[in-house]
Structures are given as structure tokens and as C-alpha cells.
Amino acid sequence: MLDKFPNAKKIFSLILVCLFISVGCSQDEPAIKVDLSNKEQVSLKEEAGVITYAYLPQYSHTVSYQRHHQLVEFLRKETGVNIKQIFPDTFDQHMTMVGQGKIDISYSNPFIYAKIAHQYGARAFARIAENYNQENFRGQIICRADNRLIKTIADCRGKSWLAVDSTSAGGYLYPLGHFIAHGIQKTDFSEIAFAPGPGGKQEKVVLAVYAGKYDVGTIREGTLNVVADKIDINEIRVIANTRWYPGWVYAAGAGIEPRIVEKTRKALLKLDFNQKEHRQILEAADFIRVIPSDDRDFDPVRELADKVGISLDK
């Protein structure tokens, strides 16, 4: 009967969809609006000829995209290679994907690099100089500005500590080294926790300390600027800065062709802050320039991990 009326099938289908929605969204279960515009799923690298580029998810996927999509487009044009940015949810997933050959170009902190080099044969080929042309970076130990119980690093003993991730350099490893250097062991804290969920963990540490959920937080320097539009960062006090360590690093996965690595390295080194077009790319990425690098640059990170008893095997 429906065949006699050309639009009948469409109308019938529409009625079924409406009935389904009305059943699924009762008064007890109101409809939930889901915004998928701010997140892109991790590519499984099924498209032939794609070279995958991933920014370790220290911040949200939105921040990762905003900082690096212009840079990735620049690399595509300069190298003639089909480079695509993908978005792992966690530090562990980033490392696993490097090992699986699903991330060809990894942009990560030095501790993650030391682990993927040790476990999967990744190799450094460049690293960044951040604002003020600083080739190294450091971690920060923070608390609420009005916390009267914490004045110095020694006052952190007995307090609760929220770190970014167990594989975060500025957000855990460097501060842990700083605590130990000042006679404070992990067992001296009432609690050590790591920021939950995928991505955006640096921000979550600051927001949790701001909310009073933890006494002390550890982040990489520069994170406070990222959350300045969310909270009054004057309400956060930096208790101490760690020592400087090598900056963030570009590493090639074991399976990527050397000629592509070399093309990518040359393109990155070509970026010049004095050129208007390049400056826009670099300012978005939040660094000043890219400099040559190799595996030996990250020996201080390996030495620190060994000193504080953290294995590169896990």
C-alpha cells in the first residue's frame, strides 16, 4: 500500500523516529544535548599514506588543536607529506600508539620521550625553545594563596598532593625530584593523587587546588596562563619552582621513513619568529623556535627517573 504513495515511506519513517525519541526521553530521563564539535576521535591510521602527528594530551583536545593545527598545516605544505594531527586521550594511550606505529611524529614531554625511546625505539630529532627563548622548562609546586599552613616547601609534608599524571615531567617527575632533594619522601604526604580523566590534566590540577580539594598541586610552568580565563590566578601561589630540564621534544616512531623524518626536521627548523607568517604559527603553538636535538639531550631526565626510583619500563 505504501508503494502507491511516493512520500508515504518517508513520512512513516519520520513517525517511527519521533516515536523512538519520545519513548527514549521520558519525563524521568530528559534529553541530553551532546556537543561533539570540540573533539576529534583518534585516528586508527587506516588511510594510506598518512603520517600521524600527536601532541601529548597535557591540555584538553581543544587546546591541543588550537595550538598545533596551523603548525601541522605548515608541515604539510613544506614537506609535501600528508600529515594529520590525531588526539590520544591519555599519556598512556599516546605511548601505546607510538609502540603500535599509530603515531609517527610524537610531540611530548622529555619523560614520555625517555619512555617511548626505551620501550619502542622512538628517536628525538628536534626540541623547542619556549617563550623568552628558553630551551628548557620546569615544574611548579602550587597551593592556594590564602593557605596559611603552607609557607615553604617543608610545609608540604603531611599534606595532600594532586599531580598531573605518573608520567608527567613538569607535573610529577620534576616536582618529585624537588621534594626528595628537600628531604620530603612520597610517604610523607597524606595522599598523592593524579588528575582524572582524559586530556586537560594540567588545568584540572590548578582547578582542584583552587577549589580546596587538595593542599598542593604540581604543574608545568605556563599552565597558570592557560586557566587565567577560568579563575583568578592570583588566588594561586607558587611555593617552589623545580630545576630546569630539556624542553619538549619531537620524536619519530620506529617505523617512519628516515627521509620523512628529515623533511619534517628541516621544516620545523625553518620556522622563523621574525617572519610574520611563521610568527603566527609559533605564537599559537606557544614556543619561539625549534632547535636540533638527539637522544643524548635527555640523559638528565633518565638520571632523575633513576634517582627517584621510577622505571622507564612501565
N, C-alpha and C positions, 0 to 999 in steps of 0.2 A: 504493500500500500504506500509506503514511504517513497517508492520509486516514481509514483505519479506526481509527486510534488517536489520540484527541484531543490527547494530550500528546507524541506522538511527534516532531512537528516541533520543539517547544521543546527536547526532550532532544537531538535531532540537532544543533540549532544550538549548544547548550551544548558538545557534544562537539567541534564544529568550532572554537569559540573556544578551548577548552582545548588542542587540538592546535596551533593558531596560536601561543598563548603559549609552549607547550613548545618549539616549533621556534625561535621568536624569542629565547628566553632559554636558550641552551646554557650548558654549564659555563664555556666561554671568555668568554661575554658575559652576566654576571649581570644580573638585572633591576635597573633603576634606579628608585627611588621619586622621583616628581616631585611637589612641593608647589606647587600653583597658587593656594593660598589667599591669598598675600600680594601678588598682582599683578593689577591690572585692566588689560585691554587698552585702548589708546587708542581712543576712540570716533571713528567717521568722520562723526559728526553726521548720521546718516541718519534719526533720529527727528524728526518735525516738531515745531516749537515749542520745541525745546531750546536753551537758552543755555549754551554751554560755558565752563567756568572751569578754568584750568590754572595750577598752581604750577610755576614754572621748576624743573626737577629738580636742584637743588643737592644735595639729600639723596636717600635711597632713596625709592621709591614708598610704602613703608610709613610713613616719617616724614612725607612729604607728605600722605598720607591722615589720619594721626593728628593732624596739626597743623590741618588745614583742613576736615575733614568736618563738624564742628559749625558752623563759620562758614558753610559752604555751605548747610547746613540752615536756619540763621538767615536767610540772604538769601532762600531760597525762601519762607519764611513771611512775611517782611517785605514782599517785593516782589510776591508772588503770581506770580512768574515761574518756569518750570520750569528751574532752574539745576542743572547737573550738573558734578561735578568729573571731569576726564579727566587722563590721565597720559602726557605725552610722555616718551620715553626719554632724549633728549639736549637740550642747549641749542639746537643747530641745528634739531632737529625741532620744538621749541617755536616758534622763529621762523618756520620754513616753514609751520607750521599756522596761525599768525596771518595770514601772507600769503595762504593758501588760504581763509581765512574759516572754518577749523575750530576756532579758538579765538576766542571772543567777548570774554572777560574774561581778561586776562593779568596774573598777579602775578609780577613779575620784578625782577631787579636793575637798577639805573639804566643800566648799559652795554647790556644787552639791550634795555631800553626805547629808548635812543637809536637803536639799530639798527633796531628794528621801526617806530619813528616815521619814520625817514629812508627806509626801504625800502618800507614798506607803509601808511603813513599812520595808524598807531595813535596814540592821543592819551591822555595822562595825565589822570586825573580825581581821584586820591587817592593818598596815600602814608602810610606807617606811622611811628609813633613806637615805638621798641623799649623794652626794659627800661630802667628809670631815666628813662623819658620822653624818651629820646634820639631826635631826629628825623633824625639822620644815622648812618652806620655807616662802618667802616673795615676794612682788611685787616690781616693779621698775617703776619710772616715768622718761621718756626719752625725749630728744629733739635732734635736730641736733647740732653737736659740734660747728658749726660756727654761731649759732643763738645768736646774741648779745643782743637780747631783753629779754632773759631768763637766769638769773644767779642763782636765788634761787627759792624755792617753791612759794614764794609770787608773783613772776613774771608770774606765770601761770594764774593768774587772767586776764580775758578778752581774753584769747587765745582759740584756737580750740583744742579739745581733742578727740583723737581716742582711744577707749578702745577695748578690745578683744571681749567681749560678756557681756550681762547684768547679766549672771550667772557665769562669770569667777571670780575665787577667786583672784589670783595674778594679773590678767589683768583688774580687775574692782573694786571688793568689797574692797580689801585691800587698793588700792590707794585712793578710795573714802573716806575711813575712815581716811587716812592720810591727804587728802585735808581738810576735815572737822575739824580734830584736829588742823590744822593750820589756821582755820578761813576762808577757801575757800569753799563756797557752790556750788552746781551744777548750780545754776542760775548765778554764777559769770563767767562762761565760755561763750564764744561767740557761741560755738557749742559743743555738745557732740554726737559723732557718734560711731557706733560699726562696727568692721571689717565685710565685706560682705562675702557671700558665705559659702559653707560647708568646714569644716576642715581647717587646716593651718592658723588659725586666728592670732595666736601669731606672726608668720612670717609676715603676712600682715600688722600688726601694725608697725613693725620695718621698713618695706619697704616703707610704706606710709609716715612715718616721714622722712625717708632718702630722699624720693623724694620731700619733702617740701609740701606735700598735707595737712598736719596737723602740728600744732605747737608742740603739746605734745602728747605722746603716753604712754600707760601703759601696761606692760607685766609682766610675772612671771620671776623671776631671773633665768638665764640659757638660756633664749631664744636667746640672742645675739650670743651665741656659735653655735646655730642651723643655723643661717643665715650667719655665718662667711665665708662660701664658695660662697655667693651670693653678698655681699657688703663688703666694708671696714668698719668694725665696729668701727674703730677709728673716723669715721665721726659721730658717735652717742655718746651723753653724757648722763650719768645717773644723773638726777637732784637730786633724792632722792630715798632712799630705805624705804619701809614700815617696820613696826614691824614684828616680826616672828609669824607665826601661825602653827598649826599642819600640818604635811605633807600629801601627797596624800594617799588615803585610799582605801582599799579593802572592799567592802560591798557585802553581799549576798541578793539577791532578796527574797521577802517574800515566794515564792513558792518552793525554793530549799530545798532539804532534809538536815537536820542538819548533818547527817553523811558525806555527800559530802562536806559541808562547813568545817567540822573538818578535813577531809582528805586534803583539799586544804590549810587550815591554817597551818597544820603540815608540808606540803611540802614546803610552802613558807618560814616558819621559819627555815627550814633545810638548806636553801641556805647559803653557807659559802664562803666569798670572798677569804679566804686563800686556798681554793681548786681550782685548775686550771680550771677544767670543770665548776664549779659554777661561777668563776670569769668572764669567757667569757659571760655567761648569764647575770650577773649583770651589767657588763660594757655596754653591748648592751642596757639594759633597763635603764641605766643611774641612778642607785641607788646602794647603798653599801650593804644594808641588809633589811630584813623585820622584823618588831617588832610586838608584840601583841598590840591589840587596842580594845577599845569598844566605845560605843556611847558617853560616858561622855567626852572623849577627845576633842570633837568638840563643847563643850559648848561655848568656846571663839568666835567661828565663828558665832554661833547663837546670842550671845550678840552683836557682831559687826553689824550683819544684822539688829537687832532691833534698834541699836543706830543710824544707818544711814537711817532708815526708809524703809528697803527692806523686803518685806514679803516672808516667806517661802511657802506660799500657791500658788504662781504664778510661 
